[in-house]
């Protein structure tokens, strides 16, 4: 499900028209239509306003968090244990220690391989990936442009960013409330880039 589809689904569940949702945000109906059909990219500030108006979180709209449970629902108890592999940077890339520091549990399944990493830094905090949080990663070698991925830069550095690739470059895009974080653009002829997996869930654990 895309961001636009999530917005549309939540809007309909709340019994709102596009015009009514737009009015809550100070926008025209046409703007909501563009968001729902994916005709425009959402800025982090707009994403936060949409999430608040739809009584959800930016992370859910981006597909990084499960939807809230209905009132009275009993949450499914996760049963799959996955390793926590040290820390990963959400600022500048840092060395990805492959030492297991512990384990967490997830209800994700489907035969895929998962691991968790603890985030260090705030370059992804605009979408709910904060310093000290855990991200659950599905191990895979490729991701679509615009997805949030764990990426190895060179031989030792790993980072979590929104991923964009062309034939010759890779751009790792921060999603931060701090404007000092800037896109990292790599020439594939000079720097080796390897996708380690796609971020599928964000968790806060002490």
N, C-alpha and C positions, 0 to 999 in steps of 0.2 A: 504494500500500500504506500502511495506517495504522500508527501506533505499535503498536497492539495486535496487528496482523497480523505485524509484524516480531518482536515479542516471542514470539508463538506459533510462528512459523517457526523462530526460533533455538532455542527450547526443544525443539521436536521434533527438530531436527537434532542437538541434544546428547543426545537420548535421555532427556530428563527429563519426568516428569509435572508437572502443576501443583502437586501436593502436594510433590514433591521440590524444585522451584524455590522454592516458598514456604518450605520448611525452610531453604534456604541463606540466605534473607533474613530469617528469623525472622517469617514471615508465614503466614497460613492459606491453604489452597487457594482459598477464596472470594475473597481479595484478588487473587490472580493471575488468576482468572477475570474479575474486574471490569476489571483492566488490559488483558487481551487482548480483551475485548469493548467497551472504550471507555466503560464505565459511570462511570468516575471519571477526573478529571484527575490526571496524575502531577506530583508535586513534583520539583524539580530534584534534591534529595537522593535520592529514591527512584529517579529515572531513572538516576543515577550508580551506585547499588547494583545495579540490574537489568542495566545494561551490563556491569559487572564480573562478575556471576554468569553472564552469557551470553557472556563473552569478546568483547565488542564495545565500541563507544563510544556515549556519549549522542548524538553527532551522527548516527550511523547510525540509531539508533532513531527520531530525529526526521526522518529523510529528507534530511539535509543532507550525507551522506557515503556513498560507495559501500561495499558490504560488502567485507570483506577477501578477498583472493584465496585459493583453495585452495592447499595445498602443491604446488609444482611448476608452478603455472600461470604463463603468460607474460602480463604486463599488455599491454593494448592501447595502442598508441602514439597519443596524441592528435594530430590533424592540423588542427583548426580554430583559426585564430588570432583572438583577440578582444582588443579594447582595454581597457587599465586606465585608468579615468577618475578619476584623482586619489584623494582619500580621502573616507571617509564616517564619520560619527560613530556609535559604539556607546555613547555616553554622552549628553550633551545634543546636540541637533541642531547641526550646523555647516554652513557654506556648502559646497555640493557643486560643486567646481570641475570643469568639463566639459573640462578640458585632458587630452589623452591623455599619460600619463606613461610609457607603454610598452605591451607586449603580453604576453599569456600564451596558453597553448594549452589546448584542452579537447577531449574526445571526445564531448561532447554534440552532438546533431544534431537531426534531425526538422524542419528548416526554420525553427526559431525563431531570434530574434535574441538574442544574449547580449552582456553586457559584464561587466567585473570592476571592483571597487572595493576600495581598501585601507582596512581598518577602523582607526579611532582610538578607543580607549577600551575599557572592560571590562564594559559593561552587558549583554553577551550571552555572557560567558565560560563560563557554566554549561552551555551547549550547544556548546562548542568554538569559538566565534567570538571569538578573542582579539585583543588589540591588535597591529596590524601584519600580521594575516592578510589574505588576499584572499578575497573572496566572489565567486562567479560568479552572475550574476543573469540570469534569463530575462525579457526585456522584455515586460511585459503590464500592462494597465490595471486589472485586478481580481485579487484573491486571495480565497481562502476564509478565514473566521474561524479564527484559530489558526495560520495559516501565517506564516512569517518573510518579511518584505517590506522592500523599500527604498521609503521614503515621503517625498515632498516635503511639508514643512509650511510653509504660507504660500507666498511666491514664491521664496525663496532657500534655506531650510533643508532639509536631507535627513538622514534617519537610518535605521538598520536596527533593526527591532523585530518582535515578534510582533504581528500585526494583528487587531483586533477592531472590528467596526462595527455600529452600529444605524442606524435611519433618521435620527437627529439627532446622533450622536456617533461619534467614532473614539477607541479606546484603543490606545496603542502600549505594549506590555508588555515591560519588560526581563526578561532571564533571566540574572541575575547572582549570583555568590557574595557580592557586596557589597550588604548590605541598604539602603545609602543610595540606591540606584537605585530610583526609584518609578515607577509607571505614569504615562504622560502622556495626559491625557484632553482631547479637543478638541471644542468645540461647533461643528458644521458650519455654523451660521449666522454664526459669527464668524471662523472660521479655515478657509482653503482647504486641503484635503488631497488629494494626488494620488499614487496608487500608480504607481511607476516600474517595478516588477518584483518577481518572486519569487526569493528566494535558493534556489538549487538545489545549490550545492556550496561547500565551504569548503576553502581551500588555504593551506598555509604555504610561502611563497617568500621567500628572502632578498632 
